[in-house]
Amino acid sequence: MIELRRSPRINVTWRGMIKLAEGHILPIRAINVSATGVLILSPQALMIDKEFQCMLEIPHIGQGSTELYKVPCKIAILHSILSGDAFRIGVRFVEIAELHRDLLNAWVSLASKLDPPKNA
């Protein structure tokens, strides 16, 4: 399959949370990520085009390290689709620190070196 997205994505299993109105916290799980956005699994739907504060736990890029970075960011909801017992929600990063964007880029780069795209 040919990848048509502008930013390559990698599959991950990262935890996170989204801050909802009135200070409620929604636990989420990131299942794929790129430099520009992330696909998350959520127990509830989120309104499209709305922005939220988010925190992702991103592992250190070094092999064997158990260190996690708590990465705060602002996200915008692009789509929300019920799939089984969870919602698959596509988001784009609205605000993320340059250092954290570099960490995401390092993960994407490392994954593409370990698993190069297959030619059709």
Buried (B, 14 or more C-beta within 10 A) or exposed (E): EEEEEEBBBBEBEBEBBBBEEEEEEBEBBBBBBBBBBBBBBBEEEBEEEEBBBBBBEBBEBEEEEEEEEEBEBEBBBEEBEEEEEBBBBBBBBBEBEEEBBEBBBEBBBEBEEEEEEEEE
